Amino acid sequence: MIYITKSPMSPASVGGVIKRACHAGEDLNKSNLLYKRTNLTMNSVNKTLYIPLYGKASISKKGIILSDKKAEAIWAQAGFKLKGKSKSKWLAYYMAMRSAVFDSWLRQLLETNPDSVVVHIGCGLDSRTERVGLKSESWYDIDFPQVISERKRYYNESDTYHMLGVDVRKLSWVNQLPSGKKAIVVMEGVSMYIERVDLLSLMKRLTEHFCEVNILMDCYTELAAELSKYKNPINDVGVTQVYGIGSPSVLTEGTGLMFIREHEMTPDFMIEQLSKREKFIFKHLYGGRIANRMYRLYEYKSCNEIMSAGSTEAYD
């Protein structure tokens, strides 16, 4: 999916902590919520979109952290057979918190930049358009063609809302977006599925196309990418190859971006919504130093003096 999708590696993967954490609590889901679609053919990377969908639907039903009625409805209608760590409640909490942080960041930027184009790369079946609201001049949800085909079963396009089925590594798709405008780019659960050279090329192309770009992106560390070969919820749907970033400065090299700041993936006020027992486990295994060694959330902004805006250079 581009997405390539959206399933973070659990920070508790280190030293078998995930296993202990999962054993410490009950599953989020019972069998009545899990059934396999028989008419959907996707590769392993595309299938990862069901992991965050399940997580957000499950937590939304609890009435905490993230309200996502659309995810609840889609999961109930067209779920996917998940197994193992993919359906851990700890991972579901993590995904709900991550999405809520992205939503908050996007809302704040749209309040001061309502004329911006929203570019949601690796949208999967996410309902961010409904949670945040279509407050921008135009919004583009982007993912692999197979994913967008599935997405169109649940969402409708309009004059301001568009869905593009593309491989984001083939940069010609950017020409379908309005050029010379401000853009807010959401990349949740995407970067770890794109090789560094392709990720740098994508960042460079976006800064060339728009007059100003703000990007929020979650990334695996290099350690997380290495450990993912052995223990990661995405392994349960067949994904074995992911990529990590050693430093946020990596994505500023020749891309026209400057690093702004790192965001907290699991804010304390969200963790406080868990039960007392859950808070203790989550804080120590998912929100502390272990998490920081595995998974980061970086904000970037374009350096307008470096790149010319609205470039029409041809890309294949």
C-alpha positions in Angstrom: 0.0 0.0 0.0 1.9 2.2 0.1 0.9 0.7 3.0 2.2 -1.0 3.0 0.3 -0.3 5.9 -0.2 0.5 9.2 0.9 -1.7 11.7 3.5 -0.6 14.1 5.9 -3.0 15.6 5.1 -3.5 19.2 7.9 -2.1 21.4 7.4 -5.0 23.7 9.0 -7.2 21.1 12.3 -6.8 22.9 13.3 -9.8 25.0 10.0 -11.6 24.6 8.1 -8.9 26.5 5.2 -9.0 24.1 4.5 -12.6 25.1 4.4 -11.8 28.7 2.3 -8.7 28.2 -0.3 -10.6 26.1 -0.5 -13.3 28.7 -1.1 -10.7 31.4 -4.4 -9.7 29.8 -7.4 -11.0 28.0 -7.8 -10.8 24.2 -9.6 -7.8 22.7 -11.6 -9.9 20.5 -13.7 -13.0 20.6 -14.4 -15.3 17.7 -17.8 -13.6 16.9 -15.9 -10.6 15.7 -13.4 -12.5 13.6 -14.3 -14.0 10.3 -12.5 -14.4 7.0 -13.4 -12.7 3.8 -13.3 -15.1 1.0 -13.5 -12.8 -2.0 -10.6 -10.4 -1.2 -7.2 -11.1 -2.7 -4.3 -9.0 -1.3 -0.6 -9.4 -0.9 0.9 -9.6 2.6 1.7 -5.9 2.8 -1.8 -4.9 1.9 -3.3 -7.2 4.4 -1.7 -5.3 7.2 -4.4 -2.7 6.9 -6.7 -4.9 8.9 -4.5 -4.8 12.0 -5.1 -1.1 12.7 -8.7 -1.3 11.6 -9.3 -4.0 14.1 -7.4 -2.1 16.8 -9.3 1.2 16.3 -12.7 -0.6 16.1 -12.0 -2.5 19.3 -10.9 0.5 21.3 -13.7 2.7 19.9 -16.2 0.1 21.3 -14.6 0.6 24.7 -15.4 4.3 24.5 -11.9 5.5 25.3 -9.0 7.1 23.5 -10.4 7.2 20.0 -14.0 7.4 18.8 -14.2 5.6 15.4 -17.7 4.4 14.6 -16.8 3.9 11.0 -14.0 1.5 11.9 -16.5 -0.4 14.1 -19.0 -0.7 11.2 -16.4 -1.7 8.6 -14.9 -4.3 10.8 -18.3 -5.8 11.7 -19.1 -6.0 8.0 -15.9 -7.0 6.4 -13.4 -8.3 9.0 -10.3 -10.3 8.3 -9.0 -13.4 10.1 -6.3 -12.1 12.4 -4.2 -14.3 14.6 -1.5 -14.1 17.2 -0.1 -10.8 18.3 -2.1 -9.0 15.6 -5.2 -9.1 17.9 -3.4 -8.2 21.1 -5.3 -5.6 23.1 -1.9 -3.9 23.9 -1.3 -3.4 20.2 -4.9 -2.1 19.8 -4.3 0.5 22.5 -1.1 1.5 20.8 -2.7 1.9 17.4 -5.6 3.9 18.8 -3.3 6.3 20.6 -1.1 6.7 17.5 -4.1 7.6 15.3 -5.4 10.0 17.9 -2.1 11.8 18.0 -2.1 12.1 14.2 -5.7 13.4 14.2 -4.9 16.1 16.8 -1.9 17.3 14.8 -3.9 17.4 11.6 -6.8 19.3 13.2 -4.4 21.9 14.6 -2.8 22.6 11.3 -6.1 22.8 9.5 -7.4 25.4 11.9 -4.6 27.8 10.7 -4.3 26.5 7.2 -7.8 25.6 5.9 -6.7 26.2 2.3 -4.2 23.3 2.5 -4.4 20.1 0.5 -4.5 17.0 2.8 -2.5 14.1 1.4 -3.1 10.9 3.5 -0.5 8.4 2.2 -1.3 4.8 3.2 -4.9 5.5 4.1 -6.1 1.8 4.2 -9.6 1.8 5.5 -9.0 4.6 8.0 -11.8 7.0 8.6 -9.6 10.1 9.4 -11.8 12.1 7.0 -14.7 11.5 9.3 -12.9 11.8 12.6 -11.2 15.1 11.6 -13.8 16.3 9.1 -13.3 17.6 5.6 -12.1 21.0 6.6 -9.5 21.4 3.9 -9.8 22.7 0.3 -9.2 19.2 -0.9 -8.3 15.8 0.6 -6.6 12.9 -1.1 -6.6 9.4 0.5 -3.9 7.3 -1.2 -3.0 3.7 -1.2 -2.4 0.7 -3.5 -5.1 0.1 -6.2 -6.3 -3.1 -4.4 -6.7 -1.2 -1.2 -8.5 1.7 -2.8 -10.8 -0.7 -4.6 -11.8 -2.1 -1.2 -12.0 1.3 0.4 -14.5 2.5 -2.2 -17.0 -0.1 -0.8 -17.3 2.1 2.3 -16.4 5.7 1.2 -17.6 8.0 -1.6 -15.7 10.6 -3.4 -16.9 14.2 -3.7 -15.7 17.5 -5.2 -13.3 17.9 -2.2 -12.6 14.3 -1.3 -10.6 12.0 -3.6 -9.1 8.5 -3.5 -6.1 7.5 -5.6 -5.0 3.9 -6.1 -1.3 4.1 -6.8 2.1 2.8 -5.9 3.6 5.9 -4.2 7.1 4.8 -5.2 6.2 5.6 -8.8 6.3 9.4 -8.4 4.2 10.4 -11.4 1.1 10.1 -9.2 2.0 13.3 -7.5 1.1 15.2 -10.7 -2.5 14.3 -10.0 -2.4 16.6 -6.9 -3.0 20.4 -7.1 0.5 22.0 -7.5 1.8 25.2 -5.9 -0.4 24.9 -2.8 0.3 24.2 0.8 0.0 20.6 1.8 -0.4 18.6 5.0 0.9 15.1 4.5 -0.1 12.3 6.9 2.1 9.1 6.7 0.9 6.8 9.4 2.3 3.3 9.4 3.9 3.8 5.9 7.6 4.7 6.1 8.7 1.3 7.4 7.5 -0.4 4.2 9.4 1.8 1.8 13.1 1.5 1.1 15.2 4.5 2.1 16.0 5.6 -1.5 12.4 5.5 -2.4 11.3 7.3 0.7 13.8 10.1 0.1 12.7 10.4 -3.5 9.0 10.7 -2.4 9.9 13.4 0.2 11.8 15.4 -2.4 9.0 15.1 -5.0 6.4 16.4 -2.5 8.5 19.4 -1.5 9.0 20.2 -5.2 5.3 20.0 -6.0 3.9 22.1 -3.2 4.8 25.6 -2.1 4.8 24.4 1.5 4.7 21.0 3.0 4.1 19.8 6.6 4.6 16.1 7.2 4.0 13.8 10.3 5.5 10.4 9.9 6.0 7.4 12.2 9.2 5.4 11.7 10.8 2.2 12.9 14.3 2.6 14.3 17.0 0.5 12.7 16.8 -1.8 15.7 13.1 -2.3 15.3 13.5 -3.1 11.6 16.1 -5.8 12.4 14.0 -7.3 15.2 10.9 -7.3 13.0 12.4 -10.2 11.1 11.8 -12.4 14.2 8.9 -10.9 16.1 6.3 -8.4 14.9 2.5 -8.5 14.6 2.8 -7.9 10.9 4.6 -11.3 10.6 1.2 -12.8 11.3 -0.1 -11.6 7.9 3.1 -12.6 6.1 5.2 -9.4 6.1 8.9 -10.0 6.9 10.8 -7.1 5.3 10.6 -3.6 6.8 13.0 -0.6 7.0 14.2 1.7 9.8 15.6 5.2 10.2 18.6 5.8 12.4 18.0 9.5 12.9 15.4 12.1 11.8 18.1 14.0 9.9 18.1 11.1 7.4 15.0 12.5 5.7 16.4 16.0 5.4 19.2 15.0 3.1 18.5 16.5 -0.3 14.7 16.4 0.2 14.0 20.0 1.0 12.7 19.1 4.4 13.8 20.3 7.8 13.1 18.4 11.0 10.7 20.2 13.3 10.3 18.0 16.4 9.5 14.6 17.7 6.0 13.9 19.0 4.9 11.6 21.9 3.3 8.5 20.5 1.5 7.5 23.7 0.7 10.6 25.7 0.1 10.2 29.4 -3.4 11.6 29.3 -4.4 8.8 26.9 -2.7 6.1 29.0 -4.7 7.5 32.0 -7.9 6.3 30.3 -6.8 2.6 30.9 -7.6 0.6 34.0 -5.1 0.8 36.8 -3.6 -2.6 36.0 -3.5 -1.8 32.3 -1.8 1.6 32.9 1.0 -0.1 34.8 1.7 -2.7 32.1 1.3 -0.2 29.2 3.5 2.5 30.7 6.3 0.1 31.4 6.2 -2.0 28.2 4.8 0.3 25.5 5.3 3.9 26.6 8.8 4.0 28.0 12.4 3.5 27.0 11.7 0.3 25.2 9.2 2.0 23.0 11.6 4.8 22.3 14.2 2.4 21.1 11.8 0.9 18.6 9.4 3.5 17.2 9.5 7.2 16.7 7.1 10.0 15.5 8.7 12.8 13.5 7.4 16.1 12.1 9.0 17.8 9.1 8.4 21.0 7.2 9.7 22.1 3.8 12.5 24.5 3.4 11.1 26.8 0.7 14.4 28.4 0.0 16.0 25.1 -1.0 13.3 23.7 -3.4 11.3 25.5 -6.0 7.6 25.1 -5.6 5.2 23.6 -8.1 7.8 21.9 -10.2 6.5 20.2 -13.3 9.5 18.0 -13.9 8.5 14.6 -15.3 8.8 11.5 -13.1 8.3 7.9 -14.1 
